[in-house]
Amino acid sequence: MANYHSRGLSAKGWLWVIVAFFAPAVQAHPHSWIEMKTYIEGGDGMITGFRMEWSFDAMTSAYMLDGEDVSPENEQETFRKLSASVLENMKYEHYFTYFYDGDSPVKYRVAHSEKLTRDRSRLVLSFELPLSTPRAVTRDTLRLLIFEPSYYVDMAWKQEADVVLSDALARQCKLELIEPNPTSEQMSYAMSLPADADPDNALGQLFTQTVKIYCASIPAALGTSKEQ
């Protein structure tokens, strides 16, 4: 494998390097996997943002560190620089996070508090993604998707428990994790793409999970009560 990082590519966005490097060989199949945990933050009937934990597969983790100084004395500084670079580049792609109220996309502020850690052979990126303004919960119009559009990077929650409501929101809301259901024609299309095809940036959404958020109103006195 070529040492792309030694030429400074880690500062240009590792995810696009993965896509560009692997895409010709994988014919629209994922070649990098991210297992996610998402914490939905807020209270008093308002969603304020998300806290993310993304765990990369072992091969992708090794690729991200290729050419980087991970000696004991420099590892933490290397991780700090890598996490800042990743977050900066994802900023221009909505952090691959799409939150809707009905058909209207909800905007974010700049993500922050990024941190890169190790979990055995895997790297884990965590960060905070605040909404531009708090969003009131609704009965059934809120939905969340996280995906890389071309589908070369598979991003998934392994189970419904990997999406967590804050304690305050859990008092009035529940979640449903809906698995993707592409048609046989869409699956055949993905399988048939030639190796030299341009990435299809609509493909990822076809294979993406959706989290739907259902909330009930709660009495005002209950929502605003405080411990004495």
C-alpha positions in Angstrom: 0.0 0.0 0.0 1.4 3.4 -0.9 2.3 5.7 2.0 -0.2 8.5 1.3 0.0 9.9 4.8 3.7 10.5 4.5 2.9 13.0 1.7 0.6 14.9 4.0 -2.7 13.4 2.8 -4.0 13.0 6.3 -4.5 16.7 6.4 -6.6 16.5 3.2 -9.3 14.1 4.5 -8.7 10.4 5.1 -12.2 9.3 4.0 -11.8 10.6 0.5 -8.5 8.8 0.3 -10.2 5.5 1.2 -12.8 6.1 -1.4 -10.4 7.0 -4.1 -8.0 4.2 -3.3 -10.4 1.3 -2.9 -13.3 2.4 -5.3 -11.8 1.0 -8.5 -11.5 -2.5 -7.0 -14.7 -2.9 -5.1 -17.4 -2.1 -7.7 -19.7 -0.2 -5.4 -19.3 -2.6 -2.4 -18.2 -1.1 0.9 -14.6 -1.5 1.6 -14.4 0.3 4.9 -16.7 -0.1 7.8 -17.7 2.2 10.6 -19.8 1.0 13.6 -21.6 3.9 15.2 -23.1 4.9 18.5 -25.2 8.1 18.5 -26.4 10.0 21.6 -29.3 12.3 21.0 -28.9 15.2 23.4 -31.5 17.6 24.8 -34.3 18.1 27.3 -37.5 19.9 28.0 -38.9 18.8 24.7 -36.0 20.1 22.7 -33.2 18.3 20.8 -29.9 20.2 21.0 -27.5 18.0 19.1 -25.7 14.7 18.8 -22.7 13.1 20.4 -21.0 10.6 18.0 -18.8 7.6 18.6 -17.5 6.1 15.3 -15.4 2.9 15.5 -13.4 2.0 12.4 -12.5 -1.5 11.2 -9.0 -2.7 11.8 -7.8 -2.3 8.2 -9.1 1.3 8.0 -7.6 2.1 11.3 -4.2 0.8 10.2 -4.6 2.8 6.9 -5.4 6.0 8.8 -2.2 5.6 10.8 0.1 4.6 7.9 3.1 6.9 8.0 2.0 8.7 11.2 4.2 8.9 14.3 2.5 6.7 16.9 5.4 6.3 19.2 4.4 6.4 22.9 5.7 9.9 23.3 3.9 11.3 20.2 0.8 9.2 19.8 -1.6 11.6 21.7 -0.5 14.6 19.6 -0.8 12.5 16.4 -4.3 11.5 17.4 -5.2 15.1 18.2 -4.1 16.3 14.7 -5.8 13.4 12.9 -9.1 14.0 14.7 -9.0 17.7 14.0 -8.3 17.0 10.3 -11.1 14.5 10.0 -13.6 16.8 11.6 -12.5 19.8 9.4 -13.0 17.8 6.2 -16.3 16.3 7.2 -17.6 19.8 7.9 -18.0 20.3 4.1 -20.1 17.1 3.8 -22.5 17.8 6.7 -20.5 15.4 8.8 -22.3 12.7 6.8 -25.2 13.3 9.2 -28.7 14.1 7.8 -31.4 15.1 10.3 -34.9 15.9 9.0 -38.1 17.3 10.3 -40.5 16.1 7.6 -38.7 16.9 4.4 -36.8 19.9 5.8 -33.1 19.4 6.7 -32.0 20.6 10.1 -28.8 22.6 10.2 -25.8 22.2 12.5 -23.3 24.4 14.1 -19.6 23.5 13.7 -18.8 20.2 15.4 -16.3 20.2 18.3 -14.7 18.2 21.1 -13.2 15.7 18.7 -11.1 12.9 20.1 -9.4 9.9 18.6 -8.7 6.8 20.8 -7.8 3.2 20.4 -9.9 0.2 21.1 -7.5 -2.7 20.5 -6.9 -2.7 16.8 -9.7 -0.2 16.0 -9.6 3.6 16.2 -12.6 5.4 17.6 -13.5 8.9 16.8 -15.9 10.9 19.1 -17.2 14.4 18.6 -20.1 16.7 19.5 -22.5 17.9 16.7 -24.8 20.7 18.0 -27.8 21.9 16.1 -27.8 25.5 14.9 -30.8 26.0 17.1 -32.6 23.5 19.4 -35.4 21.6 17.6 -38.7 20.9 19.3 -39.6 17.2 19.3 -42.6 16.1 17.3 -45.0 13.2 17.2 -43.5 11.4 14.2 -41.7 13.8 11.7 -38.1 13.5 12.9 -35.6 11.2 11.3 -31.9 10.7 11.3 -29.6 9.1 8.7 -25.8 8.9 8.7 -24.1 7.7 5.5 -21.3 8.2 3.0 -23.1 9.0 -0.2 -21.2 6.7 -2.6 -21.5 3.6 -0.4 -17.8 2.8 -0.5 -17.8 3.3 3.3 -20.4 1.4 5.2 -21.7 3.3 8.3 -24.1 1.5 10.5 -25.7 1.1 13.9 -25.4 -2.6 14.9 -28.5 -2.5 17.1 -31.2 -0.1 18.1 -29.4 0.3 21.5 -26.6 2.1 19.7 -28.8 5.1 19.4 -29.4 6.6 22.8 -31.8 9.4 24.0 -30.8 11.6 26.8 -32.5 10.8 30.1 -34.8 13.8 29.7 -35.8 13.0 26.1 -36.3 9.3 26.9 -39.2 10.4 29.2 -41.3 11.4 26.2 -39.7 9.9 23.1 -38.9 6.5 21.7 -36.8 5.4 18.7 -37.3 3.0 15.8 -34.3 1.8 13.8 -35.4 1.0 10.3 -33.2 -1.2 8.1 -32.8 -0.3 4.4 -34.9 -2.1 1.9 -33.4 -1.6 -1.5 -35.3 -3.2 -4.4 -33.8 -6.1 -6.4 -33.3 -3.7 -9.3 -31.3 -1.3 -7.1 -29.2 -4.1 -5.7 -28.5 -5.4 -9.2 -27.5 -1.9 -10.2 -25.0 -1.6 -7.4 -23.5 -5.0 -8.2 -23.3 -4.3 -11.9 -21.3 -1.0 -11.7 -18.0 -1.4 -13.6 -14.7 -0.8 -11.9 -14.1 2.4 -13.8 -17.5 3.9 -13.1 -17.7 7.3 -11.4 -19.0 7.1 -7.8 -22.8 7.3 -7.7 -23.4 9.7 -4.9 -27.1 8.7 -4.6 -26.2 5.1 -4.0 -25.3 5.2 -0.3 -28.8 6.4 0.8 -30.4 3.3 -0.7 -28.5 1.1 1.7 -28.8 3.4 4.8 -30.6 2.8 8.1 -33.0 5.4 9.3 -33.8 6.3 12.9 -37.3 7.7 13.4 -38.0 9.6 16.6 -41.5 9.5 18.1 -42.4 11.8 20.9 -45.4 12.5 23.0 -46.2 15.7 24.9 -45.7 15.7 28.6 -47.3 17.9 31.2 -45.5 21.2 31.6 -45.2 20.8 35.3 -43.4 17.5 34.8 -41.2 18.8 32.1 -40.0 21.8 34.2 -39.9 20.2 37.7 -36.6 20.4 39.5 -35.3 18.6 42.5 -35.7 20.4 45.7 
